[in-house]
Amino acid sequence: MPKIKIITDSASDISEKDEKELGIIVMPFKVAHGGKSYISRVELTNEQIYKMLEESDETPTHSQITAFEFTETFEKLFAEGYTDIITVTINKKGSSTYDNACLAKKNFFEDHPDAKGKFGIYVIDGVGYTGAYGYPVKQAALKAKKGESAASIAEYVEDWVQHCTIFFAPYTLKYARKSGRIPSAAAFAGELMGLRPIMRIQDNAITTDAKVRGDKNIIPRIIEQTVEEMIPRTPYSIVYGSDRSVGDELAAALTKRLGYPPEEMYQIGAAIAINAGPKVVGSIFRRR
């Protein structure tokens, strides 16, 4: 029976409960703020990063996970007798983390030529953010526990992330403007007019899919777009930030509309909050 370990990064936003119970390795992003460095999920909780964003004029930054960190992890797992590693990272266009994991794989086999054919390393671009790849990471860990092959699990993850869409709305454009995710002029004009963008995260890209006027129209618009595009009766998830109530509101409304509840609820951590702001809401699903 294969001995498989699933690895991801902290921007997948999987819960600490799933991380521990399923034995998933979650490699944390480091956050810098005020001349100090913090390890997300270890030294910095979600609530702390939200508070940091709301109380400081200085925008925190986060750094990529290095090839050295991945290499260390691969070495450790190889020594522990694992037969396969499946690593799923944040969208490769939003971070160099995926490229670093690929480099670590190359370096590992250069240092361990005897491991070829005996030890498999799969590196998968998560294509999106948060639960867009957090969901298949959890499913991958469940499949590994059932004894499925590494190749079939990797194929499942690849297929999921390539067909996943997020509709995602920040309740203010201030943080997106600071991070450069939305051009400053467009963000400033949008704030003045009370516009809220409904962002589409899909195929390694973030685009503005629609604009609504005022907070009250965000959730109805996300519902309409989700119902129109998702494959009927497939699992879907909710993403939210500092305000759990908007996540619960979207979950309740989609449950009523679709006839079944979301499978997962994802609270965004530091890597996403720094760019989008603390208060967000969105849906994650497999598109038609």
Secondary structure, 3 states (H helix, E strand, C coil): CCCEEEEEEHHHCCCHHHHHHCCCEEECCEEEECCEEEEECCCECHHHHHHHHHHCCCCCEEECCCHHHHHHHHHHHHHCCCCEEEEEECCCCCCCHHHHHHHHHHHHHHHCHHHCCCCEEEEEECCCCCHHHHHHHHHHHHHHHCCCCHHHHHHHHHHHHHCEEEEEEECCCHHHHHHCCCCHHHHHHHHHCCEEEEEEEECCEEEEEEEEECHHHHHHHHHHHHHHHECCCCCEEEEECCCHHHHHHHHHHHHHHHCCCCCEEEECCHHHHHHHCCCEEEEEEEEC
